[in-house]
Amino acid sequence: MKNDIEIVDKIIWHDGVLLETRTICHHAEYNFILIVEVYADDSTSGRQQKIIEFMGVEHFSQIMDATELIDNQSAGNIKDAIILYKKKKYKIMINLFGGFLSFSFGKLRVIDNEC
């Protein structure tokens, strides 16, 4: 059984669709929820919805052009994404057609996983 970081690491982000972002301040910790439609791995033929909660978020940056995101939604408004691990923290960088998301976090969990 894969853990959540392994599930997210296998995601094919290119041509995925960003559906929703949400931030939550929960018990003195800042969390970020990302709802996307992505290809779960190389063998997946269609996009699947994933709800991912990033916990212990720090150094958060988000720039989005809503018009560009909407214009590119059917083809996929996510260009690519990468997760790095350094000094006991993760960092995710998501490049969008019309912006980007970038933040560091302590851990994550896949809330809704259709795999």
PyMOL commands that set and color helices and strands:
alter all, ss='L'
color gray80, all
select helices_A, chain A and resi 4-10+66-71
alter helices_A, ss='H'
color red, helices_A
select strands_A, chain A and resi 12-26+29-39+48-55+58-64+78-86+89-96+99-105+107-112
alter strands_A, ss='S'
color yellow, strands_A
deselect
rebuild
show_as cartoon
